[in-house]
């Protein structure tokens, strides 16, 4: 799968569930596409999904901002797609890159309602753009795509997103970053990354091939290191660490914790029962 197609598919899959939830919550929402515009299909598919959901959820107002230079083909194809949209969907095409996002969000009146941003980064991350996205949306989410060597999680955290993660995609030399305030959205993005079937980096920097069941040992070592550094943690906290701080999913954390318990590397309180979110896990050597 081409590099851009991987990121576009992840975004569109998330958008498909985000739009109805956002419109039910606030009755208005904004979607931002900040990319080079070289592939008009991303914008076309975004408008198609926006139109489908707006038709089913009447009374909601959805604004789509497209920040792209692109070519002459992009405005023409967007114009064709826009012609078939319901009146509740507004489309604004602005030339330029992500640096114009703060102005675009203000012009669209996006403040105080849900905002979902998709931004492709070529070079250093534009912190002002990310900060605008995080501060404007209530709630806000952002999916950012950059080169494999560009750290995205610190930038998303500095911008104000409460929950952040990034994953290096080994096969396409890209890094995907995601910022949100929702554990559910965070886990959904990670599941989508795994569903794409592309190799990631495990906590030791080795290629990790997604599959129904993976070797729990690398994640187990990372969880044990986390417990050693910070002391006892609940299962919920360790699941969140796996999703935010590694390429793994929440379900993988449960398997890794079970393996650590079986090996006697950690203890749990209470000792018996389901390994629920409030169970406290402690490194065995600290007891």
Beta strands, then each sheet from edge to edge (+ up, - down):
strand 1: 28-34
strand 2: 61-67
strand 3: 89-94
strand 4: 114-120
strand 5: 140-147
strand 6: 163-169
strand 7: 174-180
strand 8: 200-201
strand 9: 207-208
strand 10: 233-234
strand 11: 266-269
strand 12: 280-283
sheet 1: 3+ 2+ 1+ 4+ 5+ 7- 6+
sheet 2: 8+ 9-
sheet 3: 10+ 12- 11+
end
